[in-house]
Each structure stands twice: as structure tokens, then as C-alpha cells.
Amino acid sequence: MTDGFTKFVNGGFGKKVAGTVGLPQPTILRRYEKGQELLTGAAAIAGVGDAPALDAVRAVLAAEGAKIVDAQADSTYDEKLAAIVFDATAARVLDDLQQLRAVVGPAMKSLGKNGRIVVLGAVPSEESDVEAAATQQALEGITRSLGKEMRAGGTANLLRISDQASDEALAGPLRFFLSSRSAYVSGQPLTIGAGQMSAVADVHVPMQGEVAVITGAARGIGAEIAKVFARAGAKVIAVDIPAAGDALAKVANSINAVALQLDITAPDAGERIAKAVAQQGDKLDIIVHNAGITRDKLFVNTDESRWGSVLDVNLQSQFRINKVLLDSSTKGGLKDGGRIVSVASISGIGGNRGQSNYAASKAGVIGMVRALSQELADRNITVNAVAPGFIETEMTAKIPMGTREVGRRLNSLLQGGQPVDVGEAIAFFAEPASAGVTGQVLRVCGQSQLGA
């Protein structure tokens, strides 16, 4: 649910008051609904040089029925734009960045509410020339800055396309960043590499027939992840502790899922998950490690129990469960071409006072994802993580009001995210169209200043 302040400043009287006294005015974000169009208006596209990725961009936009406008330097527009896509993959010298400035700057003035900017670049580490690498790295600084200059719920993100990536590998990530599913993702880079792409009959139900296990699914973010997966066609096995059994059953019944009461720290947790999967199908398609706890205390006052319990639930349990599910002999284990998605946190990126144990566990998740993705590349299993920022949940509702308001507003979108925002990002990583994305950490934080 949108916070009261955001509702107030988007009403007639509240909007007038906010404008008069200079209060922040967060925009109510456009979020995905079934049957929704990808864009609400035209997409302006342009690029540097021969702009090799623009053909793939055109194909995505055409498939979605979006109007395409070929942008030029210093263009003016007769209509509101919904998106700007700029292909800078061919940029090799600093002067090439002038073209981005000349095209995107004027186009930004015509962006409507909840507008999108997607910059396409190459991978800096793949460049052999120093200036080329510097030019490509500069795109990240530009994109992050654009995210902070966007207004009215707009976002700006960077897609880096590896030399090994196919044209087909761009479609899914581009569609995600252009869509309302990425409402709370801004200022973020994502790299697209090689991947074994598979055709999907309907992009609106991309997980049709797939089996997905989601831990910590009884409430909050986990419950919303389960709902998004069910909407995408997945057969969900929702996992949570026995103490949350009633809430878990309610979630499972609402989406025709299987409820599995399980303490993920139990020694046989992996085997029990595999057994539940085997009852639904031969192999597991997706595992989402969402379950987690906090036991906050200043570092000097953190005892062994507080430290150990957080590391065990948030990280060690994933090691144990993955070991079982990744054993090719396990009936109900993760299939080749499957997906592993873990929930990290911006606390694991920037740290947080009184949360050294939690930050350690979430930073460890990021390290696990990066290492495991390389280990499983030969099996075409992708491993990624989502790092949420301030999300409106029962837990954040209990934070003292002053601290809560600072947490909500300290990002480029001037508001907290919704659990569904995390669910959408995780579902994106789990979909067949994300096969070229692995070893990545995507922040769902509205471009939070924390850990920036």
C-alpha cells in the first residue's frame, strides 16, 4: 500500500500545499497489471555510429506494438515520450558521448510520467583500448546521474551487452527495464552475456508449467514473490516455518500452490524440498532463496547466538540446500538450465549500523551468487540476486516514524518500494528470457543513497 504522504501530495489540496512549501512530491508509480501495454506512449531511439543493437531494440518495440520515433540531436517532440533507448555500444572515444548528450538531453524534456531511459553499452572489461574502456565505464556515471535527475516516477538504467551475447538475449532485459515491472529499479547497470535462449509461447506467462520453490513465502516479500510467479504460470511450492503454517496455507490456497512447512536450517531441508518437487514433476526449474531473519544489535553487543542464527538462516542454509538440489542424482533436484535467485540487501552493499551480522549474511549472498554462477555456467544454470532497499512491509511499519520517513525518502523516487517490486525483479531473473544474465546483483531500491 502506498504511504500516506505520497497519497496526500498527489491529491488536489496536498499537491498545492507541497508545491507551496517545497515538500518532496513522489509520484505514484505505474506498476504491472495483467493486459497492460509495455509503454503508454512513443519510444525515441538513437545511437552512436552504426548502433548495432538498435535492430534488436526495434524488434522488441515492434512486437509490443509500441510507436517508434527515430531521435536526432537537438530534436523536439510533438508528443509525450514514454521511453528513450540509446545504443552506445559502438562508443569508443570520449567524443562519442556528446551524441548521447545531444539526443537524450532534449528528449528527456518530453518524457511523460513514469518515463524510462535505457542506455545500451558494451562491457568495459572486454575493451582492449584504454579510451574505449573509459568511455564505456563513463556510461555508468551518466546513467546513475540521469536516474537522479528523472522526475515524475521516471527511471534510468544501463544494459551492458557482452561480445558473447546474442541479439535474442537483449529482448528480455530490455523489456523488463522498459516495463512497469521495473518501477522501483533505477540507476542500475546489468550485464547481458552468453546464454542458452529458449522460445516462450506467451511472454505474459513465461514460466508456464515450471516448478518453482520459494522460501519464506508466508508473508511480506515472500508472499508477493509467490503471487508474481503464479501469475507467470509457475507451479509454486511455498516454503516457510511451521509457526507460520496458517499464513503459509492462506498464501498457497490463494494461488493454487503447494504449502511446505519447513525450517530451512534443518539438516534435511534440501532433501525435503527435493521430495516435494518430485511429487510435482521430475526436476526443479527455479529455487528462490528469500527466507531471512534479523537480530539487530551493535557489533560490540552482538553475542554468539545472534551472530550465528542470522548467518545460518540467511546464508549457510542456502549452501546446504543448494548442495542437495545441484546434485544431478537428486530426484527433484535443479535441472540443467534452471534458475537460482537469492535475496540480498543494500545492507550487504553499504552496511548498516547495528546490523553487522545481517550485512555479513547479505554480502555473503552476493559473493555466493558471483562464484556459483561461474561454477554452474556449463550447466546453463543462472544464479542472480536481488538487493532490496526500503520496502513497505510489516517489518518496516514498526520502525519509528522519523527513521521510517528518512528511509522512505532517501532515494531518487522519494518513496519506499512495494513487496511486488522485489517479486517482479526476482521473476525477471527466473524467466527463460533472462538466460543471458547470470552472476548479477540487481538493486530494487529506487536508487537509494545508502550504499550508493
Order of alpha helices (4+ residues) and beta strands (2+ residues): alpha-alpha-beta-alpha-beta-beta-alpha-beta-alpha-beta-alpha-beta-beta-alpha-beta-alpha-beta-alpha-beta-alpha-alpha-beta-alpha-alpha-beta-alpha-alpha-alpha-beta
